[in-house]
Amino acid sequence: MVRITEDLLRKRSEHNEGVLSDLEEIALHQFDIEKIELIDRACPKLQILLMQNNLVGKIEGLNRLHQLRYLNLTLNLITRIENLGSCEDLNKLDLTCNFIVELTTVESLSHLHHFQILYLTGNPCTTYTDYRDYVISVLPHLQELDGEEVTKTERLKAESNKDRLRSSIVVQQEEGLKKFNHAREKQKRILENEERKAKEKEQREMDRLLGKPVVEEPAEVEEGTIEKEEDEDDGPPPLEEPDPFNYVPEVRLQAHHEIQRKKEEEDPETKKKKMEKEKQEREREEARKKLVRDDGTIIQKNEGQWDFRFYEDTPPGTITLEIKLSRYLDVSLMKTEVHPSHVMVEVKGKVLQLKYPFEVQSDKAEASRSDATGVLRITVPKVNPKDSFYGGIDHTPINLTGKPKKELKDMPLHSTSVRGEFSNAALDSRQRRRF
C-alpha cells in the first residue's frame, strides 16, 4: 500500500517549487494509493486533483478543499459518491470505471451550485433503466453527463417525472445491491481459500527444507466440471453477456496484487529494496508512536534540537511556550497538539514533546508565529490561575510566600525549561542557549 505523505506531495509539486500551502494542482495517478489522506490539510488551496488509476476505495479526506474544481478518480474502487458536500466550487467529477451501484448517492451533489460535469461511464449503475434521466433530474446545474450535453428537452422531461424516476431507480438499485454484495462475499471466500492454499504450500516447502515428511495436496476437480459422453457434440456454448454486478472491487484488487507479486518474483533486487523500505517505515512509525509509556507517563523529547522556553502570566492566567524555528520554514510542515498535561509540536517529521508544570485548558490554546524571527508561540490558559511556575516575562509577580520572584532576564534558560527524559542526552536543557 502506498500512502500519501508530505514527501510524495512535494515531489509531485515541483512545478510550484515544492510549496504546498498555495498549491492549486497536483497529479497522483498510478501510485497504487488506497486511501485519500493528508491532502486537504497540506494543500488547502487545491483546485485540481488527479488520482486516476489507483486503488482508492472511498471518497474521503477532501472536506477542507473548498476551492476544489476538478476531481478525477477514474479507474479506482469507489462504490459510493460521498463526502464532497463541502467542496463548494466543485465543477467536474470523473468517476469513470469504478463500482458505483448506489446511484441515489449522486443526490449528495445536488446543492453544489457550480457542479456541471459528471462522468459515470463504466459503473454498474449506468445499466439502470432511466439512469440518465434520473441523474439529470436530481442535479439541477448539470450541463454534461458522460460526455453528452444535457439538452433543455431532457431537463424538462426529467424534472417532470422526478418522483417516478427515483422510485424506479430505488427498486433497480436494491436488486443490484443484492447481486453486488453476493458477488463480493463470494469473491472474499475465494480469496480466503487462495490465501489458505498459499500458506499450506509455503509450509510444505519449509517441511521439505527441514527434511520432514510432506503430504502432497490432492488434485482438485474444478467446480462445475461435467464429463461428456464421447458421442455428444453440442458445439460451443452460447456467449452470455456478463453481469456488471458480478465484477467487484475485490476482483480488480486481486488482479493488481497478482501482477505485483509476479513483478517481485522476476526482480529479486526490487523485492529486497521494498522489504528494506517497509522495515524502515515500520521502525519510524513505531518510534513516532512511542510518545507515551505503557503506564501512561508522557515521554519528553526534542528530536529537532530546537531552543525553547516557558513563561507565564503574559497575558495573566496563561502559560506560553516559545520555540525558535527557522523563519523560512513553511507552516504546512508544522503540526501542533495541545493536551491538558503536555504539548507536542511536529516539524518535518521531528517531534518536540514537553510536559506542562500544571494542568491547562487545551481547548483554548492559541498559536502564533513571528514572520521576522520564525519563533512559534503557543499560549494556553491555566485551569487554576493561581498555579505558578516562576512568573511572567515583563513583570515580577509575588509568589504565595510573599517574596518577589526572579524575572526571566535574571534566570538562565535551563531554569525556565521543563526537565525530563530527552531522546538524546546531548540535548539536555542545561546546554541550551538563550534566544
Secondary structure as GFF3:
##gff-version 3
##sequence-region A 1 435
A	DSSP	alpha_helix	6	11	.	.	.	ID=ss1
A	DSSP	three_ten_helix	14	16	.	.	.	ID=ss2
A	DSSP	beta_strand	25	27	.	.	.	ID=ss3
A	DSSP	alpha_helix	39	42	.	.	.	ID=ss4
A	DSSP	beta_strand	48	50	.	.	.	ID=ss5
A	DSSP	beta_strand	70	72	.	.	.	ID=ss6
A	DSSP	beta_strand	92	94	.	.	.	ID=ss7
A	DSSP	three_ten_helix	103	109	.	.	.	ID=ss8
A	DSSP	beta_strand	117	119	.	.	.	ID=ss9
A	DSSP	three_ten_helix	124	127	.	.	.	ID=ss10
A	DSSP	alpha_helix	131	138	.	.	.	ID=ss11
A	DSSP	beta_strand	144	145	.	.	.	ID=ss12
A	DSSP	beta_strand	148	149	.	.	.	ID=ss13
A	DSSP	alpha_helix	152	160	.	.	.	ID=ss14
A	DSSP	alpha_helix	162	209	.	.	.	ID=ss15
A	DSSP	three_ten_helix	244	246	.	.	.	ID=ss16
A	DSSP	alpha_helix	249	266	.	.	.	ID=ss17
A	DSSP	alpha_helix	268	289	.	.	.	ID=ss18
A	DSSP	beta_strand	301	302	.	.	.	ID=ss19
A	DSSP	beta_strand	308	312	.	.	.	ID=ss20
A	DSSP	beta_strand	318	323	.	.	.	ID=ss21
A	DSSP	three_ten_helix	331	333	.	.	.	ID=ss22
A	DSSP	beta_strand	334	338	.	.	.	ID=ss23
A	DSSP	beta_strand	342	347	.	.	.	ID=ss24
A	DSSP	beta_strand	350	355	.	.	.	ID=ss25
A	DSSP	three_ten_helix	362	364	.	.	.	ID=ss26
A	DSSP	beta_strand	366	369	.	.	.	ID=ss27
A	DSSP	beta_strand	376	381	.	.	.	ID=ss28
A	DSSP	three_ten_helix	408	410	.	.	.	ID=ss29
A	DSSP	three_ten_helix	413	416	.	.	.	ID=ss30
A	DSSP	three_ten_helix	425	427	.	.	.	ID=ss31
A	DSSP	three_ten_helix	429	431	.	.	.	ID=ss32
###
